[in-house]
Amino acid sequence: MSLTVENRPDESRYVLLQDGEVIGLAEYELRDDAIVFTHTEVDEEKRERGMASTLVQSALDDVRDNSERRVVASCPYVRSWLSEHPDYADLQER
């Protein structure tokens, strides 16, 4: 099983791919200097432990590595993930 995450800016989402098939997404909106994560989901039939975490971590790593944007977590899952990973606190909008 191969998992990858890619940003699809034309769709305003990061997608989680398993062997090339989209099985999850993290939707976002761009606002000024922020990226607002609004919704995260992984297909229930394909869901395995840690897939949503992989998706969110990869998306946040991409934001950190490729932009100056601050992260706003309006999605409950992203908000919870960030609270459990204080090493990503520097990305959050103050």
C-alpha positions in Angstrom: 0.0 0.0 0.0 1.4 3.4 -1.1 0.1 6.6 0.6 0.9 10.0 -0.9 -0.5 13.5 -0.3 -0.7 16.2 -2.9 -1.9 19.7 -2.9 -4.6 20.5 -5.5 -4.8 24.3 -5.3 -7.3 24.5 -8.2 -9.7 22.5 -6.0 -8.6 24.1 -2.7 -7.7 20.8 -1.1 -5.0 18.4 -0.2 -5.8 14.9 -1.2 -4.7 11.6 0.3 -4.0 8.9 -2.3 -3.7 5.2 -1.7 -2.1 3.5 -4.7 -3.2 6.5 -6.8 -6.9 6.5 -5.7 -8.2 9.5 -3.7 -9.3 8.3 -0.3 -9.2 11.5 1.7 -9.1 15.2 1.6 -8.4 18.3 3.6 -10.2 21.3 2.2 -9.0 24.8 2.7 -9.6 28.4 1.9 -6.9 31.0 1.3 -7.5 34.3 3.1 -4.9 37.1 3.0 -1.9 35.6 4.6 -3.7 32.6 6.1 -4.7 29.1 5.0 -8.0 28.1 6.7 -8.5 24.3 7.0 -12.3 23.9 6.8 -12.9 20.1 6.5 -11.0 16.8 6.7 -12.3 13.4 5.8 -11.0 9.9 4.9 -13.2 7.3 3.1 -14.6 5.1 5.8 -14.2 1.9 3.7 -10.5 2.7 3.1 -9.8 4.1 6.6 -7.0 2.7 8.6 -5.4 4.0 11.7 -3.4 7.1 11.2 -4.4 8.0 7.6 -6.1 11.3 8.6 -3.0 12.2 10.6 -0.7 11.5 7.7 -2.9 13.7 5.5 -2.9 16.6 8.0 0.8 16.4 8.8 1.7 16.3 5.1 -0.5 19.3 4.4 1.0 21.3 7.3 4.5 20.3 6.3 3.8 21.6 2.8 2.4 24.9 4.2 5.6 25.3 6.3 8.0 24.4 3.5 6.3 26.3 0.6 4.6 29.4 1.9 4.6 32.1 4.5 0.9 31.5 5.4 -0.4 31.1 8.9 -2.7 28.1 9.6 -6.2 28.6 10.9 -7.9 25.4 12.0 -11.6 25.8 11.7 -11.8 22.0 11.0 -12.2 20.2 14.3 -9.9 17.4 13.3 -7.1 19.8 12.3 -7.6 21.8 15.5 -7.4 18.6 17.6 -4.3 17.4 15.6 -2.5 20.7 16.2 -3.3 20.6 20.0 -1.6 17.2 20.1 1.4 18.3 18.1 2.9 21.4 19.8 5.9 21.3 17.4 3.4 22.8 14.7 2.3 25.7 16.9 4.5 28.1 15.0 2.2 27.7 12.0 -0.9 28.8 13.7 -2.3 32.3 13.3 -1.8 34.4 16.4 
